[in-house]
């Protein structure tokens, strides 16, 4: 069912996303990637009929390709907005499959560096087999995962303990100036 609505321009889209929170930018990118997946699937299903000369299918594929290019442009605008805020655009948001494959080792694990690790050496808190690429000791959480315990998620108490280890206990810093600590 075709409609006669006109999509907003790239400039208006960029203005519209400027004030959105980071989580909304990522959610919008995920929504657009999902739509792209469905359009690609649709085109794959229509292609045999288009090859047989069905003009309706040929037109539908062309329309889908125009929409997909617009969506890819939107993802790039979202990416530019996220990176413009000084944040990193995650690998999961890389739309170019060839580029994404360059980030994987021979066993299909995500690699961010020069060395591959598996199992508990994979980055804690990342779903799947992610690899950080740096050699070193496993964190306590990674050790817990290696020993079969833990899901990679922290309880509130464990998170608080780790933050205190990393940042220090504010109750112990009696000699520091009082005031707001950001």
N, C-alpha and C positions, 0 to 999 in steps of 0.2 A: 504494500500500500504506500504509494508515494504521496508526499505532502509538499506544499508549496512554501514551507517555512525557509527562511534564509538564515544560515548560521552566522553568529557574530564574527566579526573580523578578528584576525590574530592580534591586532593592536588592542581591541576592546577586551579580548580574553586576557592579555597580559595585564591590563589595568585592573580587571576584575579579580585576578588571583593575587595581586600585590599585597593586599591587606589580610589575606587568609592565613590562618595558623599553619605551621609546618605540617601538622598531622592531616589537615584538609588537603594540602598539596599532594601528599603521598597517597591519600585516599582517592583523589581525583585521577592521579596517574594510574592507580590500580584499576579504577573503573574504566578508563580509556583503554588500557591494555586488554582488559576482559572483552570490551567491545571489538577491539582489533582482532582478537582470537576468533570471535564468532564470525566476523566479516571474512576472515581468511578461510575459515571452514566453509562458509557459504559459497565462496568463490570456487573452492575445490569441488564442492558438490555440483555447482552449476557448469563447471568447465566441460565435462563430457557432452552435455547438451549443446553448449555453445560450439564445441568442435563439430557437432552434427548440423550446425547452421541455425539453431534456434535464436532468432534475433532478440527475443525477450530476455533470454539468458545472457546474450552478449551485452545488451544494454544494462542489465542488472550488474554484471561484473564490472563494467566501466564505471557505473555510479558508485559501486562499492570501493573501487580503486581511488576515486576522487575523495570519498569520505575517509578512507584509510590514510591518504596523504595528509588530509586536514588533521586527523587525529594524531598522526606522528608529529606534525608541527606543534600541536598542543602539548604533547609530551615534552618536546624540546623546550617549549616556553616554560613549562613547569620545572624542568631540569635547570634552566637558566635562573629562574626565580629562587630555587633552593640553593644553588651554588652562589648566587648573588648575595644571599644572606650569610655566606661563609660556611654553609653546611655541605656535607658530602652527599652526592647522589649515589645511592646504594647499588650494588651489582644486580640485585633482583629487579631493579628498575631499568637496566640496560635492555633496550628493545632489540638492538641489532644482535641477532643470534650468533653471527660470526665473531663479533666482539666479545660476547659472553663466553664463547667457547675458548677464546684465547686465555681466559681467566681460570681455566681448569687444567689439572694435570692429566696424565695418561689414564688414571683410574676414575676420572670424572669428578674429583673433589675440587672445590673452590680453592684457588691458591692466591695468596696475597704476599708475594715475596719470592724467595728462591728455593726454599726447602719444603718438602711435603711431609706431613704428619698425618696419622690416622687415629681413630678411636678417641682416647682421652686427650691426645695432643691437639685435637681439633679445637677451634675457638669455643669457649664456653658461652652458652647463651645464644648460639647460632644454630638454627635448625639445619639438619642434614650434615654432610661431611664437609665442613669448612676448614680451611687450613690457613693459619696466620703467617706461616713462612719463616718465622724466627725460631732459632733453636733456644732451648732453655728449659727450666724446670716447669713441671705442670703446676697449676695453681691448686689450692686446696679443693676447689669445686671440681676441677678436672680430675684430680685424684679420686674424689668421691665417685665420679662417673665411671672412671676406670675400674673401680672396685665393685661396680654394679649398683651402687646406691645413688639416689638422687636423680632428678629428672632434668637437671640443668637450670631449675628454677630455685630461687632463694626464698626462704621464709622471711618475714619482716625482721625477726630477731637476727638472723644470719646476715641480712643486708645491713642492718644497723651496726653489727659487730665489725663487718668488713669496712664500712665507712669510717668507723672510729679508728680502726687499724691504719687506714690510708690517710685520713685527715687529722687524726688525733682526737682525744676526748676533750670537748670544750670545757668540761667541769674541772679538768686538771690545769687549765691555763688561767690561774687566778691572777697572775701578775700582768696580763695583757689589758689593754685599755677596754673599758666598757663601751658598748655601742652596737651598732648594727653590723653584722658580719655577713657579707654577701658571698 
